[in-house]
Amino acid sequence: MAKEKKQHIVNKLRHKYRLIIYNDNTFEEVGFLRLSRLNLFSIIGSIIILLITGVTVLIAFTPIREFIPGYPDGNMRRNITNNVYKLDSLERELKIRDRYFNSINAIIRGETPYSYENKQDSTIQYKEITFDKSEHDSLLRQQIEEEEMFNLSMFPEKSTNTDFSSIHFFPPVKGLVTNSFNPRESHFGTDIVAASNKVVSATLDGTIILANWTLETGYVIQIQHANNLISIYRHNSEILKKTGSHVKAGEAIAIIGNSGEVTSGPHLHFELWHNGNPVNAEDYIAF
């Protein structure tokens, strides 16, 4: 009996119904929809689940959640965060104050105040730590000591090898040398006087690492070459290249001039450096 009743309910849920739509004027059938109670419950249930999911997502990931009564807005959350930071700082200050008062009380009682700065971790037993020398470490130490035994210099001497016989330097400008290389007077370059508006050329292939204006030497160009060589061109009236440009030997890079405060007339101050040391350019270039 119960089985028949259950089967009757299932058949009732699966029973089809037709919803027909007619034209009110002509009574013409426009469309129809076949549904069962089970299909109707399924559709309504799916719609309800989608609505609940959509509303949940909308509230969780949009500012709409701030309209919910009791939910904090952006300003309130910022205030809560700031209060947490202030509370943490206040607790720290209170601990520092308590330590200060404890130290004062210890001094009044004639005791030595406790030093919190020099507090050590009692769990670490430093006396139990041992350092063993390995065989490789001992051999390395012996080798270094033997090498440094007769070395009276604190710092290694810099290499002064400036043999550029295989390098062809292009003269940056042709003219008259008025002031030669003299490192004792801090004059690390060569001054060449030439006609006005004369083109200044790159002495070697390289990359321009500086093309700027300075108060003392005016328009300056520095070029990085191979073999760790750097050439410097000062007192130009105009710069023809930009920083980062690659130039060839003999290529025009500037116009000779009289720019800068430390100058006595139109000329080119040319410097040549190798491994951080100044080099006398007249030894390798015929100006």
BALOBA-1460 file (C-alpha; in Angstrom, 3 decimals):
// residues 287
<rec num="1" residu="m" x="0.000" y="0.000" z="0.000"/>
<rec num="2" residu="a" x="2.788" y="2.395" z="0.951"/>
<rec num="3" residu="k" x="4.674" y="1.446" z="-2.212"/>
<rec num="4" residu="e" x="1.628" y="2.202" z="-4.367"/>
<rec num="5" residu="k" x="1.157" y="5.547" z="-2.616"/>
<rec num="6" residu="k" x="4.799" y="6.435" z="-3.183"/>
<rec num="7" residu="q" x="4.560" y="5.435" z="-6.852"/>
<rec num="8" residu="h" x="1.421" y="7.566" z="-7.149"/>
<rec num="9" residu="i" x="3.251" y="10.621" z="-5.810"/>
<rec num="10" residu="v" x="6.148" y="10.070" z="-8.216"/>
<rec num="11" residu="n" x="3.784" y="9.718" z="-11.164"/>
<rec num="12" residu="k" x="1.975" y="12.844" z="-10.043"/>
<rec num="13" residu="l" x="5.257" y="14.813" z="-9.992"/>
<rec num="14" residu="r" x="6.155" y="13.533" z="-13.463"/>
<rec num="15" residu="h" x="2.741" y="14.235" z="-14.924"/>
<rec num="16" residu="k" x="3.020" y="16.729" z="-17.804"/>
<rec num="17" residu="y" x="1.064" y="19.961" z="-17.982"/>
<rec num="18" residu="r" x="0.803" y="22.227" z="-20.983"/>
<rec num="19" residu="l" x="0.761" y="26.011" z="-20.703"/>
<rec num="20" residu="i" x="-0.710" y="27.446" z="-23.906"/>
<rec num="21" residu="i" x="-0.542" y="31.141" z="-24.848"/>
<rec num="22" residu="y" x="-3.337" y="32.488" z="-27.145"/>
<rec num="23" residu="n" x="-3.798" y="35.760" z="-28.971"/>
<rec num="24" residu="d" x="-6.567" y="37.595" z="-27.119"/>
<rec num="25" residu="n" x="-8.136" y="38.952" z="-30.312"/>
<rec num="26" residu="t" x="-7.840" y="36.057" z="-32.753"/>
<rec num="27" residu="f" x="-7.542" y="33.204" z="-30.245"/>
<rec num="28" residu="e" x="-4.593" y="32.009" z="-32.302"/>
<rec num="29" residu="e" x="-2.140" y="29.789" z="-30.446"/>
<rec num="30" residu="v" x="1.096" y="31.739" z="-30.062"/>
<rec num="31" residu="g" x="3.110" y="29.204" z="-28.104"/>
<rec num="32" residu="f" x="3.033" y="26.580" z="-25.431"/>
<rec num="33" residu="l" x="5.200" y="25.229" z="-22.658"/>
<rec num="34" residu="r" x="5.197" y="21.664" z="-21.384"/>
<rec num="35" residu="l" x="6.133" y="21.305" z="-17.746"/>
<rec num="36" residu="s" x="5.836" y="18.822" z="-14.980"/>
<rec num="37" residu="r" x="5.767" y="19.584" z="-11.292"/>
<rec num="38" residu="l" x="9.244" y="18.059" z="-10.930"/>
<rec num="39" residu="n" x="10.642" y="20.275" z="-13.700"/>
<rec num="40" residu="l" x="8.966" y="23.322" z="-12.182"/>
<rec num="41" residu="f" x="10.460" y="22.607" z="-8.750"/>
<rec num="42" residu="s" x="13.889" y="22.075" z="-10.349"/>
<rec num="43" residu="i" x="13.742" y="25.359" z="-12.268"/>
<rec num="44" residu="i" x="12.546" y="27.339" z="-9.261"/>
<rec num="45" residu="g" x="15.199" y="25.731" z="-7.048"/>
<rec num="46" residu="s" x="17.984" y="26.528" z="-9.561"/>
<rec num="47" residu="i" x="16.825" y="30.135" z="-9.839"/>
<rec num="48" residu="i" x="16.799" y="30.493" z="-6.039"/>
<rec num="49" residu="i" x="20.317" y="29.009" z="-5.765"/>
<rec num="50" residu="l" x="21.616" y="31.348" z="-8.487"/>
<rec num="51" residu="l" x="20.020" y="34.351" z="-6.798"/>
<rec num="52" residu="i" x="21.509" y="33.431" z="-3.430"/>
<rec num="53" residu="t" x="24.960" y="32.884" z="-4.982"/>
<rec num="54" residu="g" x="24.785" y="36.159" z="-6.927"/>
<rec num="55" residu="v" x="23.709" y="38.166" z="-3.883"/>
<rec num="56" residu="t" x="26.436" y="36.558" z="-1.752"/>
<rec num="57" residu="v" x="29.148" y="37.352" z="-4.308"/>
<rec num="58" residu="l" x="27.794" y="40.879" z="-4.768"/>
<rec num="59" residu="i" x="27.873" y="41.541" z="-1.044"/>
<rec num="60" residu="a" x="31.240" y="39.878" z="-0.417"/>
<rec num="61" residu="f" x="33.258" y="41.526" z="-3.219"/>
<rec num="62" residu="t" x="31.629" y="44.941" z="-3.685"/>
<rec num="63" residu="p" x="31.210" y="48.030" z="-1.451"/>
<rec num="64" residu="i" x="27.538" y="47.119" z="-1.055"/>
<rec num="65" residu="r" x="28.490" y="45.121" z="2.049"/>
<rec num="66" residu="e" x="29.074" y="48.424" z="3.863"/>
<rec num="67" residu="f" x="25.304" y="49.081" z="3.763"/>
<rec num="68" residu="i" x="24.690" y="46.007" z="5.907"/>
<rec num="69" residu="p" x="23.775" y="47.159" z="9.429"/>
<rec num="70" residu="g" x="26.702" y="46.572" z="11.791"/>
<rec num="71" residu="y" x="29.328" y="46.054" z="9.068"/>
<rec num="72" residu="p" x="32.240" y="48.548" z="9.435"/>
<rec num="73" residu="d" x="32.924" y="50.918" z="6.558"/>
<rec num="74" residu="g" x="36.347" y="51.872" z="5.204"/>
<rec num="75" residu="n" x="36.980" y="54.666" z="7.703"/>
<rec num="76" residu="m" x="36.023" y="52.472" z="10.629"/>
<rec num="77" residu="r" x="38.363" y="49.682" z="9.469"/>
<rec num="78" residu="r" x="41.224" y="52.165" z="9.121"/>
<rec num="79" residu="n" x="40.512" y="53.476" z="12.607"/>
<rec num="80" residu="i" x="40.506" y="49.921" z="13.975"/>
<rec num="81" residu="t" x="43.874" y="49.226" z="12.353"/>
<rec num="82" residu="n" x="45.366" y="52.473" z="13.660"/>
<rec num="83" residu="n" x="44.056" y="51.722" z="17.140"/>
<rec num="84" residu="v" x="45.729" y="48.296" z="17.043"/>
<rec num="85" residu="y" x="49.064" y="49.912" z="16.145"/>
<rec num="86" residu="k" x="48.642" y="52.552" z="18.851"/>
<rec num="87" residu="l" x="47.734" y="49.904" z="21.410"/>
<rec num="88" residu="d" x="50.845" y="47.911" z="20.523"/>
<rec num="89" residu="s" x="52.999" y="51.035" z="20.858"/>
<rec num="90" residu="l" x="51.329" y="51.882" z="24.166"/>
<rec num="91" residu="e" x="52.067" y="48.415" z="25.541"/>
<rec num="92" residu="r" x="55.696" y="48.797" z="24.524"/>
<rec num="93" residu="e" x="55.946" y="52.207" z="26.193"/>
<rec num="94" residu="l" x="54.392" y="50.815" z="29.370"/>
<rec num="95" residu="k" x="56.973" y="48.020" z="29.452"/>
<rec num="96" residu="i" x="59.773" y="50.559" z="29.025"/>
<rec num="97" residu="r" x="58.292" y="52.695" z="31.822"/>
<rec num="98" residu="d" x="58.047" y="49.686" z="34.150"/>
<rec num="99" residu="r" x="61.673" y="48.805" z="33.439"/>
<rec num="100" residu="y" x="62.683" y="52.374" z="34.191"/>
<rec num="101" residu="f" x="60.828" y="52.387" z="37.519"/>
<rec num="102" residu="n" x="62.330" y="49.018" z="38.450"/>
<rec num="103" residu="s" x="65.816" y="50.363" z="37.746"/>
<rec num="104" residu="i" x="65.108" y="53.479" z="39.879"/>
<rec num="105" residu="n" x="63.882" y="51.316" z="42.752"/>
<rec num="106" residu="a" x="66.978" y="49.104" z="42.483"/>
<rec num="107" residu="i" x="69.255" y="52.166" z="42.638"/>
<rec num="108" residu="i" x="67.391" y="53.518" z="45.678"/>
<rec num="109" residu="r" x="67.807" y="50.172" z="47.454"/>
<rec num="110" residu="g" x="71.517" y="50.234" z="46.640"/>
<rec num="111" residu="e" x="71.324" y="47.385" z="44.178"/>
<rec num="112" residu="t" x="72.681" y="47.161" z="40.654"/>
<rec num="113" residu="p" x="69.965" y="47.885" z="38.117"/>
<rec num="114" residu="y" x="69.195" y="45.121" z="35.652"/>
<rec num="115" residu="s" x="70.505" y="45.839" z="32.151"/>
<rec num="116" residu="y" x="67.964" y="44.790" z="29.559"/>
<rec num="117" residu="e" x="70.214" y="45.816" z="26.670"/>
<rec num="118" residu="n" x="72.892" y="43.327" z="27.659"/>
<rec num="119" residu="k" x="70.455" y="40.518" z="28.304"/>
<rec num="120" residu="q" x="71.692" y="37.227" z="26.894"/>
<rec num="121" residu="d" x="69.816" y="34.139" z="25.992"/>
<rec num="122" residu="s" x="70.390" y="31.762" z="28.878"/>
<rec num="123" residu="t" x="69.486" y="28.794" z="26.704"/>
<rec num="124" residu="i" x="72.721" y="29.198" z="24.711"/>
<rec num="125" residu="q" x="75.760" y="27.704" z="26.416"/>
<rec num="126" residu="y" x="78.649" y="29.623" z="24.872"/>
<rec num="127" residu="k" x="81.229" y="27.687" z="26.859"/>
<rec num="128" residu="e" x="80.230" y="24.507" z="25.094"/>
<rec num="129" residu="i" x="80.952" y="25.961" z="21.635"/>
<rec num="130" residu="t" x="84.260" y="24.791" z="20.210"/>
<rec num="131" residu="f" x="86.063" y="25.794" z="17.034"/>
<rec num="132" residu="d" x="88.091" y="23.085" z="15.326"/>
<rec num="133" residu="k" x="90.767" y="23.884" z="12.744"/>
<rec num="134" residu="s" x="90.573" y="21.840" z="9.597"/>
<rec num="135" residu="e" x="93.615" y="20.639" z="7.692"/>
<rec num="136" residu="h" x="92.746" y="22.681" z="4.600"/>
<rec num="137" residu="d" x="92.319" y="25.838" z="6.678"/>
<rec num="138" residu="s" x="95.735" y="25.362" z="8.301"/>
<rec num="139" residu="l" x="97.433" y="24.828" z="4.929"/>
<rec num="140" residu="l" x="95.766" y="27.930" z="3.487"/>
<rec num="141" residu="r" x="96.833" y="30.045" z="6.453"/>
<rec num="142" residu="q" x="100.421" y="28.785" z="6.137"/>
<rec num="143" residu="q" x="100.502" y="29.558" z="2.403"/>
<rec num="144" residu="i" x="99.208" y="33.106" z="2.906"/>
<rec num="145" residu="e" x="101.651" y="33.776" z="5.746"/>
<rec num="146" residu="e" x="104.571" y="32.613" z="3.597"/>
<rec num="147" residu="e" x="103.477" y="34.850" z="0.711"/>
<rec num="148" residu="e" x="103.093" y="37.903" z="2.958"/>
<rec num="149" residu="m" x="106.241" y="37.283" z="5.021"/>
<rec num="150" residu="f" x="108.475" y="39.657" z="3.035"/>
<rec num="151" residu="n" x="105.764" y="42.005" z="1.765"/>
<rec num="152" residu="l" x="106.465" y="45.396" z="3.344"/>
<rec num="153" residu="s" x="103.696" y="47.175" z="1.455"/>
<rec num="154" residu="m" x="100.276" y="47.347" z="3.017"/>
<rec num="155" residu="f" x="98.524" y="47.506" z="-0.350"/>
<rec num="156" residu="p" x="99.503" y="45.790" z="-3.599"/>
<rec num="157" residu="e" x="101.138" y="48.011" z="-6.154"/>
<rec num="158" residu="k" x="98.967" y="49.046" z="-9.068"/>
<rec num="159" residu="s" x="99.936" y="47.904" z="-12.485"/>
<rec num="160" residu="t" x="101.547" y="50.711" z="-14.478"/>
<rec num="161" residu="n" x="101.878" y="48.781" z="-17.718"/>
<rec num="162" residu="t" x="100.973" y="51.308" z="-20.414"/>
<rec num="163" residu="d" x="102.373" y="49.651" z="-23.522"/>
<rec num="164" residu="f" x="100.018" y="50.839" z="-26.285"/>
<rec num="165" residu="s" x="102.371" y="50.233" z="-29.194"/>
<rec num="166" residu="s" x="99.785" y="48.078" z="-30.957"/>
<rec num="167" residu="i" x="97.033" y="50.708" z="-30.627"/>
<rec num="168" residu="h" x="96.649" y="53.498" z="-33.181"/>
<rec num="169" residu="f" x="95.357" y="56.676" z="-31.521"/>
<rec num="170" residu="f" x="93.581" y="59.179" z="-33.760"/>
<rec num="171" residu="p" x="94.516" y="62.795" z="-32.800"/>
<rec num="172" residu="p" x="91.411" y="64.483" z="-31.368"/>
<rec num="173" residu="v" x="92.477" y="67.806" z="-32.910"/>
<rec num="174" residu="k" x="95.491" y="69.159" z="-34.794"/>
<rec num="175" residu="g" x="97.053" y="72.248" z="-33.247"/>
<rec num="176" residu="l" x="99.677" y="73.721" z="-30.961"/>
<rec num="177" residu="v" x="100.359" y="72.149" z="-27.527"/>
<rec num="178" residu="t" x="100.413" y="74.983" z="-24.979"/>
<rec num="179" residu="n" x="100.412" y="73.013" z="-21.735"/>
<rec num="180" residu="s" x="101.734" y="69.479" z="-21.454"/>
<rec num="181" residu="f" x="100.998" y="66.613" z="-19.085"/>
<rec num="182" residu="n" x="102.204" y="67.463" z="-15.541"/>
<rec num="183" residu="p" x="100.672" y="65.328" z="-12.750"/>
<rec num="184" residu="r" x="102.774" y="67.106" z="-10.074"/>
<rec num="185" residu="e" x="100.732" y="70.261" z="-10.691"/>
<rec num="186" residu="s" x="97.498" y="68.230" z="-11.002"/>
<rec num="187" residu="h" x="97.432" y="68.820" z="-14.740"/>
<rec num="188" residu="f" x="96.520" y="65.347" z="-16.019"/>
<rec num="189" residu="g" x="95.968" y="66.244" z="-19.655"/>
<rec num="190" residu="t" x="97.289" y="68.106" z="-22.677"/>
<rec num="191" residu="d" x="96.061" y="71.524" z="-23.825"/>
<rec num="192" residu="i" x="95.888" y="71.941" z="-27.620"/>
<rec num="193" residu="v" x="95.103" y="75.300" z="-29.249"/>
<rec num="194" residu="a" x="93.453" y="75.118" z="-32.670"/>
<rec num="195" residu="a" x="91.350" y="77.285" z="-34.954"/>
<rec num="196" residu="s" x="87.879" y="78.255" z="-33.782"/>
<rec num="197" residu="n" x="84.990" y="75.961" z="-34.723"/>
<rec num="198" residu="k" x="87.481" y="73.135" z="-35.200"/>
<rec num="199" residu="v" x="85.934" y="69.650" z="-34.953"/>
<rec num="200" residu="v" x="87.006" y="67.471" z="-32.018"/>
<rec num="201" residu="s" x="87.267" y="63.776" z="-32.956"/>
<rec num="202" residu="a" x="87.227" y="60.557" z="-30.934"/>
<rec num="203" residu="t" x="90.705" y="59.135" z="-30.484"/>
<rec num="204" residu="l" x="89.516" y="55.474" z="-30.467"/>
<rec num="205" residu="d" x="86.373" y="53.428" z="-30.915"/>
<rec num="206" residu="g" x="84.237" y="53.458" z="-27.801"/>
<rec num="207" residu="t" x="81.044" y="54.397" z="-25.991"/>
<rec num="208" residu="i" x="80.294" y="57.857" z="-24.614"/>
<rec num="209" residu="i" x="79.791" y="57.555" z="-20.857"/>
<rec num="210" residu="l" x="79.489" y="61.304" z="-20.136"/>
<rec num="211" residu="a" x="78.303" y="64.230" z="-22.249"/>
<rec num="212" residu="n" x="77.484" y="67.088" z="-19.935"/>
<rec num="213" residu="w" x="78.322" y="70.637" z="-18.813"/>
<rec num="214" residu="t" x="80.324" y="71.464" z="-15.688"/>
<rec num="215" residu="l" x="81.001" y="74.805" z="-14.067"/>
<rec num="216" residu="e" x="84.809" y="74.537" z="-14.185"/>
<rec num="217" residu="t" x="85.483" y="72.791" z="-17.509"/>
<rec num="218" residu="g" x="82.339" y="73.608" z="-19.514"/>
<rec num="219" residu="y" x="81.091" y="71.042" z="-22.010"/>
<rec num="220" residu="v" x="82.807" y="67.691" z="-21.305"/>
<rec num="221" residu="i" x="82.762" y="64.351" z="-23.113"/>
<rec num="222" residu="q" x="84.150" y="61.077" z="-21.739"/>
<rec num="223" residu="i" x="84.534" y="57.969" z="-23.878"/>
<rec num="224" residu="q" x="85.098" y="54.418" z="-22.605"/>
<rec num="225" residu="h" x="87.398" y="52.425" z="-24.909"/>
<rec num="226" residu="a" x="88.687" y="48.877" z="-24.938"/>
<rec num="227" residu="n" x="91.628" y="47.822" z="-22.741"/>
<rec num="228" residu="n" x="90.137" y="49.884" z="-19.888"/>
<rec num="229" residu="l" x="91.082" y="53.185" z="-21.571"/>
<rec num="230" residu="i" x="89.111" y="56.394" z="-21.041"/>
<rec num="231" residu="s" x="89.552" y="59.602" z="-23.022"/>
<rec num="232" residu="i" x="88.264" y="62.982" z="-21.789"/>
<rec num="233" residu="y" x="87.617" y="66.119" z="-23.877"/>
<rec num="234" residu="r" x="87.018" y="69.413" z="-21.990"/>
<rec num="235" residu="h" x="86.184" y="73.114" z="-22.709"/>
<rec num="236" residu="n" x="84.103" y="72.355" z="-25.831"/>
<rec num="237" residu="s" x="81.706" y="74.959" z="-27.215"/>
<rec num="238" residu="e" x="79.197" y="72.356" z="-28.407"/>
<rec num="239" residu="i" x="78.601" y="68.623" z="-27.920"/>
<rec num="240" residu="l" x="77.608" y="66.577" z="-30.977"/>
<rec num="241" residu="k" x="76.941" y="63.206" z="-29.303"/>
<rec num="242" residu="k" x="74.805" y="61.937" z="-26.433"/>
<rec num="243" residu="t" x="75.595" y="59.648" z="-23.535"/>
<rec num="244" residu="g" x="75.427" y="56.004" z="-24.599"/>
<rec num="245" residu="s" x="76.305" y="56.677" z="-28.242"/>
<rec num="246" residu="h" x="78.903" y="54.412" z="-29.867"/>
<rec num="247" residu="v" x="81.545" y="56.304" z="-31.835"/>
<rec num="248" residu="k" x="84.352" y="55.297" z="-34.188"/>
<rec num="249" residu="a" x="87.916" y="56.575" z="-34.139"/>
<rec num="250" residu="g" x="88.070" y="59.936" z="-35.953"/>
<rec num="251" residu="e" x="84.321" y="60.540" z="-35.680"/>
<rec num="252" residu="a" x="83.304" y="64.111" z="-34.763"/>
<rec num="253" residu="i" x="82.044" y="64.367" z="-31.197"/>
<rec num="254" residu="a" x="82.298" y="68.088" z="-30.318"/>
<rec num="255" residu="i" x="83.385" y="71.592" z="-31.410"/>
<rec num="256" residu="i" x="86.460" y="73.174" z="-29.828"/>
<rec num="257" residu="g" x="85.644" y="76.096" z="-27.545"/>
<rec num="258" residu="n" x="86.335" y="78.139" z="-24.445"/>
<rec num="259" residu="s" x="83.585" y="77.012" z="-22.039"/>
<rec num="260" residu="g" x="83.991" y="76.747" z="-18.282"/>
<rec num="261" residu="e" x="85.578" y="78.934" z="-15.639"/>
<rec num="262" residu="v" x="89.021" y="77.234" z="-15.636"/>
<rec num="263" residu="t" x="90.094" y="78.238" z="-19.132"/>
<rec num="264" residu="s" x="92.395" y="80.835" z="-20.710"/>
<rec num="265" residu="g" x="91.141" y="80.822" z="-24.279"/>
<rec num="266" residu="p" x="89.767" y="78.573" z="-27.031"/>
<rec num="267" residu="h" x="91.498" y="75.214" z="-26.744"/>
<rec num="268" residu="l" x="90.945" y="71.496" z="-26.085"/>
<rec num="269" residu="h" x="91.984" y="69.893" z="-22.806"/>
<rec num="270" residu="f" x="92.530" y="66.227" z="-23.644"/>
<rec num="271" residu="e" x="93.115" y="63.512" z="-21.026"/>
<rec num="272" residu="l" x="93.873" y="59.811" z="-21.381"/>
<rec num="273" residu="w" x="93.399" y="57.378" z="-18.460"/>
<rec num="274" residu="h" x="94.287" y="53.703" z="-18.142"/>
<rec num="275" residu="n" x="93.178" y="51.510" z="-15.204"/>
<rec num="276" residu="g" x="92.404" y="54.620" z="-13.179"/>
<rec num="277" residu="n" x="95.816" y="56.227" z="-13.793"/>
<rec num="278" residu="p" x="96.514" y="59.284" z="-15.980"/>
<rec num="279" residu="v" x="98.636" y="58.731" z="-19.078"/>
<rec num="280" residu="n" x="100.703" y="61.259" z="-21.007"/>
<rec num="281" residu="a" x="98.887" y="61.361" z="-24.343"/>
<rec num="282" residu="e" x="101.857" y="63.022" z="-26.107"/>
<rec num="283" residu="d" x="103.760" y="59.727" z="-25.837"/>
<rec num="284" residu="y" x="101.267" y="58.059" z="-28.183"/>
<rec num="285" residu="i" x="99.540" y="60.854" z="-30.160"/>
<rec num="286" residu="a" x="101.083" y="63.417" z="-32.534"/>
<rec num="287" residu="f" x="99.075" y="66.584" z="-32.061"/>
